[in-house]
Amino acid sequence: MSATKSTRKTYKAPLPGEEIVISGIAGRFPDSNNVEEFKNNLMSKKDLVTDDDRRWKLDHPDIPQRTGKINDVNKFDALFFGVHFKQAHTMDPMCRMLLEHAYEAVVDAGINPKQLRGSRIGVFVGACFSESEKTWFYEKLQVRY
């Protein structure tokens, strides 16, 4: 490409009614039940990684002793979200939290979630899974010393 040509992409303005707006946010973090609490904990330099065993025993030499733990991952209002009790009981905690956070993000945007039915509004999420979790918590525990 010659030096006179620009490599920057240009984007056209969206057509009226096709705009994308990011207006709400939600999240849960170690020892922080929401984004605001997380921000306050970071600003006050609170250590959010602990060596307590409130979730599981950390007595294997290959498992990190200090971990960040999300509060109340076992709590979920299945009735509120229209999830059958048996399904909610076996549902992955990340899926339960996804429902909670999607709802919280809509509310954070100042929108009544009941008013969204039939509208052209979407909720988009990002999630991450660590392959090292499988190694630390499952495979390493199978090794006998």
MARMAR-499774 format. One line per 4 residues: for each residue x, y, z of C-alpha. Coordinates in steps of 0.25 Angstrom, whole numbers, plus 5000, padded with zeros to 4 digits. Layout:
// MARMAR-499774
X,Y,Z; ...
This chain:
// MARMAR-499774
5000,5000,5000; 5006,5014,4996; 5009,5024,5007; 4998,5033,5001
4986,5023,5004; 4980,5023,5018; 4979,5010,5025; 4969,5015,5034
4955,5009,5032; 4943,5019,5031; 4930,5016,5036; 4917,5022,5032
4907,5027,5042; 4896,5018,5045; 4882,5020,5038; 4872,5027,5048
4866,5016,5057; 4878,5007,5055; 4887,5013,5065; 4895,5004,5076
4894,5009,5090; 4902,5004,5102; 4895,5009,5113; 4895,4999,5125
4905,4991,5132; 4905,4980,5142; 4915,4970,5148; 4920,4963,5160
4934,4962,5164; 4942,4956,5176; 4936,4961,5189; 4928,4971,5181
4914,4969,5178; 4913,4980,5167; 4921,4989,5158; 4920,5001,5168
4925,4992,5180; 4936,4987,5171; 4940,5001,5168; 4940,5005,5182
4948,4993,5186; 4958,4996,5176; 4959,5011,5179; 4961,5007,5194
4972,4997,5190; 4964,4986,5197; 4971,4972,5195; 4960,4964,5188
4968,4951,5187; 4968,4943,5200; 4973,4930,5205; 4960,4926,5213
4953,4913,5210; 4939,4918,5209; 4937,4911,5196; 4945,4899,5196
4957,4893,5204; 4971,4898,5198; 4979,4887,5203; 4986,4882,5190
5000,4887,5188; 4997,4890,5173; 4984,4898,5175; 4987,4913,5178
4984,4917,5192; 4979,4931,5190; 4967,4932,5181; 4956,4942,5177
4943,4938,5181; 4929,4942,5176; 4919,4944,5187; 4906,4936,5188
4908,4928,5175; 4898,4918,5181; 4887,4928,5182; 4877,4929,5171
4863,4934,5170; 4858,4923,5160; 4843,4928,5161; 4846,4942,5158
4854,4937,5145; 4843,4927,5141; 4853,4915,5143; 4848,4902,5148
4854,4899,5162; 4860,4886,5158; 4866,4892,5146; 4871,4904,5154
4877,4894,5164; 4886,4887,5153; 4888,4900,5145; 4903,4904,5144
4905,4916,5153; 4910,4924,5141; 4897,4923,5134; 4889,4927,5146
4898,4939,5148; 4896,4942,5133; 4881,4944,5135; 4883,4952,5147
4894,4962,5141; 4886,4963,5128; 4874,4968,5136; 4882,4977,5145
4889,4983,5132; 4875,4987,5127; 4871,4992,5140; 4884,5000,5141
4881,5006,5127; 4868,5012,5134; 4859,5003,5126; 4847,4994,5132
4850,4980,5126; 4835,4978,5124; 4835,4989,5114; 4845,4982,5105
4835,4971,5100; 4833,4973,5085; 4844,4983,5084; 4857,4983,5075
4866,4983,5087; 4877,4973,5090; 4886,4970,5102; 4900,4965,5099
4909,4959,5108; 4924,4955,5109; 4929,4943,5117; 4942,4936,5119
4946,4922,5123; 4960,4918,5128; 4965,4905,5123; 4975,4906,5135
4963,4904,5144; 4961,4890,5138; 4976,4887,5141; 4976,4893,5155
4964,4887,5161; 4961,4874,5154; 4973,4868,5147; 4983,4872,5158
4974,4866,5169; 4975,4853,5162; 4990,4851,5164; 4993,4843,5176
5005,4847,5185
